[in-house]
Amino acid sequence: MASELQLRVNDKVRTTTASPEAPLLYVLTNDFELQGPRFGCGLGQCGCCSVLADGVEIRSCITPTSRVIGKSVTTLEGLPAYYALKMKLARPPELHPLQEALIAEQALQCGYCYNGQIIKGAELLFKNSHPTESQIRTAMNGHLCRCGTYPRILSAIQRASKQIAASNETKEVNHA
């Protein structure tokens, strides 16, 4: 009889009977039927499988499920709610500001890399709400885009940064 593992994914406790050594990606996609993280290279080098574990980006294709027990895992599906929690919003937006910015900048073409681009970009914006171009390039290094829309991805992160800053200013004025 397989033992059950409990994971906190997108702020809900979920149970799986997967092996503790099973890649987290397989548990998220096969057991929990989440479609954000994707299988890309299987080596943790492309970023398609990225998720946040306690707010830090990890590559789920090479992370054993046992390594996230006791941590809070956020996938693309849970990112708007995570953003709302971090920003102390009354309710989550439909999309994270970076998702909106990627659409506005027409940065997504084939759509394969977008999960990793959004997860890593969101992590950056949570840590540094006003990143420089150099900081964005450094943070996004290792996230591969097969279509080569890197300039648009960079522009989208800059746009989202401005939107988040404007949102913060509005909140500060309303609370003053």
N, C-alpha and C positions, 0 to 999 in steps of 0.2 A: 504494500500500500504506500503510495507516494505521500509525502508530507506536504502540507499546504504552506505557501509563503504569502505573507501579507505585504503589499506595497501600497504606498500613498502615491496615486497618480492623478494629476489634475484635481487635487484636493479631495479625492475620494479614496477610501481604503478599498483595495481590490485584492482578490485572492486568486492564486494560481497554484497548480500542482506541478509546475515546471521544475526541472532540476535547478538547484541553486547556481550551477555553473552555466546554465543556458544563457546565451546572449540576451541582454535586456531587450534588444530590438525584436527578437522572436516573440517574447512574452507580450510586448506592447502591440505588435501587429497581429499575431496569431491568436493569443488568448484574450486580449482586451479589444481587439478589432479596431485599433487606432490606425489612421491612415497618414498622419503627419510624418513620422519618422519613416525613412525609406532605406531599403538596401541599395547601396551604391557599389562600393569597392569591397566591402567585407573586411577591410584592413584598418579602418579608422582614419583613412587619409583623405577622403573626399568631403566629408561633412554632411552627407545626405541623411544620416541617421541621428543627427544631433538632437539632444534633449537637455533640459536643465535639471540638475540634481542639486537641491538646495540653492538654486540660483546660479549655479556654475555649469557651463556647457560641458557635456561629456559626449563621447561617441558610443552610442548604444550597441553598435554591432560588435564591439570588442569588450564591452563591459559585462561581466557576469552579473546576473540578476541579484545575487547575494550582496553585491557591493552597494546596492541602493536600498537595502532593507533599513528602515529607520530614517530614510531621507524622503524629501518631498520631490517627486519627479513631475516636471511640467513638459508636456508635449505641445506641439503647434495648436492642437485643439483647445488646450487649457490656457494658452498664452493671454488672451484678452482678460480672463478672470484673474490671472496672476498680475497683470498690469494694473487692474483695478485695485487689487489688494495693496500693491506697492505704492500706488498713487493715492490711496485712501478715497477712492471714488465710491459713490453710493451704489452703483451697479456697473457691471462690466460693459465695455463698448462691444459692438458687434465684431470689430477687428482691432488688433493692436495698431497703434499709429504707424509702425513700420510696415505692416501689411498694406495699409491704406497708401502709404508713400510708394511702395513698390508697384502698386497698381497705377498710381498717378504718373510715375516715371516710366511706365511700360517696361519695367526691368525684367519681368518674367516672360520667357519665351516658351521653352519646352516644358518648364515647370518642375523639372527633376530636382534641381538644387534648392528650390525655394525654401524647403523646410530648414535646411541647415543655415542658409543665408539669414532667414528670419530669426531663428533661435540665437545664432551668434550675434547678429546685429542687436537684438533685444537685450542680450546679456551686456553688450558694450554700453548701450544706452542706459541701462539700470545702474551701471558702475560709473559712467561718465556721461552726463546729459548734454555736454557740449564738446564732443570729441573733434579734434582737428582732422584734416584730411589724412595726415600721416598716421594718426592713432587709429583711424578707421581702417586704413590699408593694412596696418600691422595686425589689428584684431581679426580681420577677415582673411588673412593669409591662411591657406590650408583649406579654404572652402572653394571647391571647384565648381565653375559654371561652364558647362559644355557649350553653351551658346555664346559665351564671351561678352556678356552684358555687364561686365565689371564697372564701367563708368556710370551706368544707370543705377546699379546697386549702390555705389558710393553716393550718388546724388540722392537716392531714396533715404539712405541713412541720415544724410545731412538734413533733408526735408523733415524726417520724423523727429530729429533732434530739435528743430525749430518749433514743430507742433507741440512737442512735449514741454519745451520751455514756455511757450505761450500759455499752455494749459496750467503750468505751475504758477505763472504770473497772475492768471485769472483767479486761481484758488487763493493766492496770497491776498489779493485785493478784496475778495469776497469775505475773507476771514478777518480783515483788518478793522 
